[in-house]
């Protein structure tokens, strides 16, 4: 089942990511200093698409299963 953006942000925070910036109200940039990785999470009320969710997790280096 796809995640909502706030669930994705919580998962990223639990894996060492911190808010880097939010220039617009629709996207949040998160950064992990240990892995030097930046990911962008779209902020909206609907669930993230499965492909987008998988791509964010892949970029973040997080295995979900």
Secondary structure as the mmCIF struct_conf table of DSSP 4:
data_model
#
loop_
_struct_conf.conf_type_id
_struct_conf.id
_struct_conf.beg_label_comp_id
_struct_conf.beg_label_asym_id
_struct_conf.beg_label_seq_id
_struct_conf.end_label_comp_id
_struct_conf.end_label_asym_id
_struct_conf.end_label_seq_id
HELX_LH_PP_P HELX_LH_PP_P1 UNK A 2 UNK A 3
STRN STRN1 UNK A 4 UNK A 4
HELX_RH_AL_P HELX_RH_AL_P1 UNK A 5 UNK A 14
TURN_TY1_P TURN_TY1_P1 UNK A 15 UNK A 16
STRN STRN2 UNK A 18 UNK A 21
BEND BEND1 UNK A 23 UNK A 24
TURN_TY1_P TURN_TY1_P2 UNK A 25 UNK A 26
STRN STRN3 UNK A 27 UNK A 32
TURN_TY1_P TURN_TY1_P3 UNK A 33 UNK A 36
STRN STRN4 UNK A 37 UNK A 42
BEND BEND2 UNK A 45 UNK A 46
STRN STRN5 UNK A 47 UNK A 47
HELX_LH_PP_P HELX_LH_PP_P2 UNK A 48 UNK A 49
HELX_RH_AL_P HELX_RH_AL_P2 UNK A 50 UNK A 60
TURN_TY1_P TURN_TY1_P4 UNK A 61 UNK A 61
#
